[in-house]
Each structure stands twice: as C-alpha cells, then as structure tokens.
Amino acid sequence: MKKKALKFMVMVALFITGSFARPAEPTTLPLAERMFILSKTYAAVNTYFSHWNSIPNFSLDSTFREFLKRAVDTENRFDFDLLMMEFISKLRNGHSWYYDRWLIKNFNQPLGFRFRYISGKWVVTESRVPGLERGDIIEKIDGQDFEDFYQSKKKYINASSDREARVKIQYRRFLFPRVFTLQVSGKGKVKIQRKAPPTPPAKKEASGKWLKEGVAYIKIPGFERPDLEKKALELVKKFSGARVLIVDVRGNSGGNTPSALVDALQDRPYRFWTEATFLSIALFRSYKEFLASYGNLIPKESRKPLEMLTGFFGNSYLMWTPSYQKPENTLFRGKLLILTDRGCASACEDFVVSFKDNGRALIVGERTAGSSGQPYIYMFNRDISVAIGAKREYMPDGTPFEGRGICPDEKVELTVEDIKSGKDPVLTRALKVAEER
C-alpha cells in the first residue's frame, strides 16, 4: 500500500546505526542554521501535526519561544541535537522525530546488552558483557537510581506513551555515558564501556520451522526490507498445509506495510485503519488565535459566534473509514495465531490490525506499541532531518489506538523468572490455545 511506504523511512531513521567512528573535536552549528532548523520544525508542526488531541494543553508558540532562546546559546551540535529531540518529544508522538546521522555515527555505540521494564524493574534480557547476565535486575547507573536516570532522559525520547519510551531508551544509546557502571541486584557493580562492535550486526532474516506435527512457526523480525516480506511469503507457502500456523512479530519495529503478506494469510474480507489528518481552515484558526489574544476585550455577545466557530473548527480533522477488501492470493487457510509484544510497532501494527479486526487470527502476548501513521519529512541536509506525524490512526471501528496499541486476545506478560530461565510463556500459551480451539 503506497500510503504506508514512508514508514520504512521512519523506522530506518530511528534505528539505523551507521558506522562507528571516533568522535571528532566538538562540532558546532552556525546560528543561522540552528534558527532555520528550529523555525522550519515549528512551521511543520503548525502545518502538518495531526495529534493535537493527545496534547490538549500544549502551547506551540510558548514552547517555541522557550526553545528559541535556548537554541541561540546552543552552538555545540550534540547539545543542539538533544535540544531538538526535547522539542519534538513534547508532541508525545512516536512518529515525529529529529534525526542527525552525525550523532548516531559518533555517539551511538552499543551498550553490549538489552533490557526491558518488567513489573517495575529494569531487567537485562540479553548480554555480551562479562558479569552481566540475562535476568539481572539493574538498580543503579553510576550511583543514580536507574529509574531516575530514565526519567531524566525521557524528555529526549519521541514516544506516544511512557510504555513506548521505556522500550526506546535502550536504542537511544547516545543518552548513556561512554563509560559507566551498573549496580546489579545481588551482584555488585559491572563496568560498561560502549565501543564499536568487532563485526557488523547480523542481518535480520525471516525464518520458519515445524514445531510439531501439523504446527508451523514463522518469525518475522522486521519489515524494513522487501526481502523480509518476500521470505515470509515463501515460508507461508511452504507451510500452507499446516493445521496451525504461528506468526511471531514480537520485537518487529516495522518498515513497509506488508500488504501482500496480509493478503496471503487472510481468508475473509479485511480492512485496515480508520485514519485522520489535521484540517487547517485559515479563517477559523485566525478566529481562535484572535480570541486567545483579545477575547477578554470583546463583549460576551460578540464573542459567542466566534467561540462556536472555533469550537467546531479550531482543531478540526478530516477522517475517513476503511473499506473491506477481499483477499486475492490466500496461501494459508488453517488456524492462525499471531504473537505480539510492546516492541511490535508501526508497520508491524499495520500487519496485526486487520487480523484483530475480523477475527481471522488469535493474537497472543502483549499489547503492541501503539504508534503508527505517516509523517511529513523534511531533509535539512544529508545528515539532519525532521519528521512530523501527519496522520493519526484509529482501530478500524474508530476506537483509539495511538498510545494504547492493539490488545491481544490472550494476554501473556513475561516475568523476571521467564527471562532468567529462558522460557517463552507466550509461545507456550499459543501452542496450548492452538490445541484447545
């Protein structure tokens, strides 16, 4: 679907790490360039942003004034990048972002471990660091409570919810010191030194296997490359005779909407999102701003018609509902289960939504991230770009999605003990449900 194509650019921009070079001497950005970047971003938000109902008390003008003063004094490029990320994060939208390739290239060296927030604890899920193991509880970083550390860095993370921000912080590695010490529950201290890995990260690949007779499993780690969907389609065809097919999209951060894969797995009419975009009507917006500035000087009887107009059209949206489409290339007609978690975002949620809506598949696991849509993108130069969420998505029936995610039919949450033992309760539950239904 062409309207989803830009999601590939969004997720690549969020997670690409580039080559890791030794940071050069502190780099600066000229005042004129800083002013243009911030001003252009302000204008883009004012024109394209379509998530105002998530931030009802937000004042764009006063926020812009505040950041304009700060930007004048922020010559250092690293600090200016953080300033812009802080500005964008105030929109509370996972598909609005500020990106500087220079920052990623020079300051985003790997942590050497992964972690997630589980039941009020920060838990290590993977580690290549000696002395730090899966299931370890992170208590402090350089003597600071790790929760306090997160709260101090959250202002730089673009997210539609706190839950999404807690997932994303491990990918914003430039927010961590180059060298730091973790205090681990029951183990003492572990020193971490972020540095470039000796080998490039492994390329994501879709994979599949038989779990037991009649039950097949496909893992799809992402949709950012066309070959990932192509491989998934090949696997669906390979397992087309299975009684049960389990499709695992946990941790899939999106890319391009996999329309062909959706069509291959559907056996009944299906639909995607209800969508909306900000509708700017110049006259009514001017009334709104006029009332905000001078309303107290206007007699009550004269204000009333203007207030009615601005109430209806001040922050108006154009919304359209999806139409059902019939699958044209169904490859699998057996029982279908889809495994999800909080890491399933953007185009991954595009994949899941139609199956949740029409009941074709049983969704097992956690709620998805709750962030999708299409941004307006502006490239300032070969390194720096900004994206502003220009489309807000709802479930096909019109219920809220942004910041909430898609709820599973069978909710299964990981525990610290699951992480330590390497157990997969989501897959275990899926297999059990497959036999029951």
N, C-alpha and C positions, 0 to 999 in steps of 0.2 A: 504494500500500500504506500503510494508516494507520499501521502501526508505524514507518514511516520518516519520518513527516511532520515531526517535531521537528527533523530535520536542517536544514530551512530556517532555523529559528530559530538554530541553532548557527552556520551559515556567515554569516548576516546579522550576527550579533553579533560575529563575528571580523573581518569586513571592511568593515562599514558605516563611513563616514567622517563623515557628518553635515555640518553647515555649519561653516565655519571662522571662528570669532570670535576677536578679540584677547583673549588670556588676561586674566582679571580678576586682582585682587590675590590673593596666596596664599590658598587656601581651606582651611579646616580641617574636620575631622570630630570631633564630640564623643566623649569617651572611651566613653560608654555605647554609642554606635552602633558604634564600632570593635570593642568587645568582643563585641557581638551578631553582627556580620558574621563575625568570625573564629570565634566559638563555633558559630554556625549552620553554617558551612562545615565545621568539624571534625566536627560531628554528621552532616552529609550524607555526608561521605567515609566515616565509620564505618558508615553505614547502607546506602548505595547503591553505593559504588565497586565495580566488577567487574573490576579489572585488577591485583589483588594479585600474581598470578604474574609480572608484569613488574617488580615491586619487592620481591623476597623478603626483603631485609634492611632494609626501611624500617620505622621505628617511628613510627607516627602520634602516639602520646602524647608521646614526647620531642620530636618536631618541633613539635607544638602548644605545648608548654611554652616552647620556644625562641622561637617567633613571638609568643606571648602577651606575653612580656617586652618584645619589640621593639615590638609594637603599642601598648603602654601609652605609650611615649615618642614615637610617630609620629603627631603631630597633623596635620601637613600632608597634605592629601588626595592630592596627586600621589605623595608618598613612600609613603603607605599603600596606594595602588593598586599600586605596584610591589611592596610587601611581600606583598600578597595574591597577585599574579601569581607571585611567587617561591614562595610556599607551594604554590600549585596546580601549578606546574611540577615539583615534586618527585614528583608522581604519575606523571610520564612518560607522559602520555596526551593525545593531540591533541584529544579530545572532552571534556576537562574544562577549564574556563576561568573566569576572573574578568573581568568587563566593567564599565566605568564610562563611560557616554556622555559625561560631563563631560570626561573625559580625552581622548577621541577628538575631541571638538568643539574643544578648546582647544590640544591639543598634537600632533595627528597630521597636520600639514601635509605635503604631498607632498615627496618628495625631488627630483623632477624627472628621475629616471632609474630604471631597473630593472637588476637584476644577478642572477647566479646563480653557484653554486660549481661549477667545472668543472676536473677533473684537478688539484685542489689550488690553484686560482687563483680569485679573485673577479673575474668578468668582467661588464662592462657589456653588457646586451642591448638596451636602449632608452635614449634620452636626448633631453631637450629643453634640456639645459644647454650653453651655448656652450663649446667646448673639450673637451667630454666626448663621446666617440663610441662607437658600438657596436663591441664587440671590445676596448675598452681594458681593461687589467688594473689593478685597484685594489690598490695596495700599502699605503698608509697613510691614516689619518684623523686629522687634527690631530697628526701626528707619531707616532702609535701604529700599530704593525703592524695591518692590518685584521683579520687572523685573531685577534690578541689582543683586539681590540675585540669581535669576535663572541663569543669565549669569555667575556668579561666580561658580556655581555648575555644570553647563552644561558639563564641562570638565571631569566629573566623570561618565557621563551617556552614555552608549553604545546605539547608535541610528543611523539609516540610513538617518535621516533628522532632522532638527531643530523641525519640527512639531511633530515627534515621541518623541524627547527628552522632549518636553513640556508636553506630555502625561505621560511620565515615571517618571518625577521628584516626583510626589506625592507618588510613590511606593518606592522611594529611601529615606525612612524616616530617615535613619541614617545621611543624609545630613542636617537635621534640628537640631537646638538646642534641648536639652531635655526639657527645659522650654523657651518659647518665647512669645512675644506679637505681635499681628497683629493690624495694623491700618486699620480700615474698613471705606470705604467711607460713610460719613453721620452718622456714629455711634460712632466713637471714637475707643478706644482700647479694645481688647479682649485677655485675657491671656490664653495661651495654655500650658498644661502640658502633655507631652507624657507619657503614662503609660500602662501597660498591661491591656487588657480588662477583666472585671469580668467573662465573659463567652466566650468560643471559638467562632470564627466567624461562621456564619451559613453556612452549606454545600450547595454548588451550586447545583441546580436542574433544569432540563428542565421542562417546564410547557406549557400548552396549554388551549385554551378556544374558544368558539364561540363568535365572536364579534357582529354578526348579522346573520340573516338567510342566509345561503349559504357561509358565510365568516368566516374562522377559522384562529386562530393565535397561533403560536408556538414560545416560547422564549427559546433560547439555550445559556446559559451564558458562556460555555467553552467546550473544547473537551479534557481536560487533563485526564479524567477518562472514561473508556469504558462504564460505565453505563449511561453517559450523552448522548452518541450517541444511545445507546440501547433505552433509554427513548424517544428520539426524533423520532426514528423509530416507536415506539409504537404509538406515537401521530400522525405521518403521516398516519399510518394505520387507526387510529381512525377517522381521518378527510378526509379519502380518497374520500368520496362522496361530499366534499365541492366544490362549484363552484370556489372559490378563497381561496388560502392558502397563508398566510403571515408568513414568517420565519424571525424572528428578531435575528440577531447575533451581534448587537451593544454591544461593550464592551467585546466581546469574544476574549480573548488574545491567543487562540489556544490550542495546545496539540498534539494529534494524528490526522492525516488527516482522516476525517470521510468518507471514501470511500463508505461504504455501504449506508450511508445517501444520498450521491450524486447520487448513482445509483438508489435509490428508488424514487428520485424526478425528474430524467431525463426521457424524453420520446423520445429522439432522440440521435444520436451519439454525443459523447462529448470527450473532451481532456483536459489535464492539462497543465502544464508549458512547455515552452522551457527552457532547463537547460544548464548550462555551469560550468566547473570546470577548475582551473588553470592547465596548462600543462607545466611542468617543463622539459626542454630539457637542460641537463647539459652543453653540448658543447656551445650552443648558449647563455646561461646565462653567461658562463665564458667569451665569446667574449664581451658581454655587459659590464660586470664589468671591463674587461681589457681596453676597450675603455674609460670608465668613469674615470679610474685612469691614463692611459698613452696615451690616444688618441691624446693629443696635441704634443706628441713626435714622432708620426708616420706620414710619408709623406702622403699627401692627397690621392694619387693614391692607396696607400696600405690600407688606411682606408676604402675606398669606398665599397669593397666587404663585409667587416666585418659589416659596418653600414647597408648594405642591409639585411644581415642575422639577425642582432639584431633587425632591424625594423620589420621584419616579425615574428620573433620567441622570441624576448626578453621577452615579457609578453604575451605569447600565451595561448589560451584557447581551450579546447575541448568542442564543443557544440552539443547538439542533440535535435531534434524536437519531439514533442509528436505525437503519433498515435491516431486516433479516436478509441473509443471502444463503443460498443453497450450496452445500459442498459439491465441488465439481470433480474432485480427484481423491475420493476416500480410499485410503490404503489399509486402514485398520478398523474393524467393526466390533471387536471384542470389548471386554471390560477395561476401562481406562482409569488409572489413578495418577494424580499429579502431586509431587512433593514440593512444598514451598517453605520459605523462611523469610526473615526480615531482610535478607540480602537480595531477594528477588525484586528487581526494580525496573522501572521504565518499560522497555520493550519486552522484558520478561513478564511484566504485569499485563502487557498487551496480549501476550500468549495465553495467560491464565484466564483473563476476564470472560471470554466467550464460553469457556467450559463451565465456569462458575454460574454464569447466567442461565444457560439452557440445561444444566444438569447432566451434560454428556459425560463428565468425569467427576470423580470424587477427589476433592482437594484435601490433602493430609499434611499437617505440620503447623507452621506458624503463619500469622498474618504477613502479607507481603509489605514492602517498604512504604507504599502509599505516595509515590512520586512518579508522575508520568506527564506527558504533554509535549508540546513543541515550542522551542524558544526562537525569539528573534536573535540573530547572531551578527555581531559587528567585529571585524578584524581591524585593529589599530595598526598593526604591522605583522611581520612574520611570526612574532612571539606572543604578542598580547592580544587578547580577545575578551569580549564580554557577551553573555547570553542572558536574555530576559524572557521568563516564561510567558509566552503569548497565548497559550491555550490552557484552559482548565478542564480536567476530565472528571466525569461522574460515572458511576456504575450505569449500565445500560438502562436501568429503570429509573435513573435520576437520583438515586441516593448518593450521599457524599462518599468520596474516595480519597481525595487529597489529604495527606497527613494521617490517614486511617488504614489504607491498604485493603486488600481482598482477604476476607476471613475464610479460613479453611472450614471444610465440613467436619473434619475430625481434627480437633486441636491437640497437638502434641508439642510440649515445650522441653527443650534439653535441660538437664540438671548438671551441676558440677560433677557429680558421680558419673554421669554419662560421658562427660568429656574425659575424665581420668581413665575410665575403663575402655574407652574407645567404642562404646556401644552406640548403636544408631536406633533409638526408640521410634523415630519417625518411619523408617523403613520397616521395622518390626511390626508397627501398628498397621502399616499399609498392607503387608502380607497377610496379617490376621483378618483385616477387613475384606481383603480380596477373597478369602475363603468363606467368609460369613455371608457375603452378599452375592 
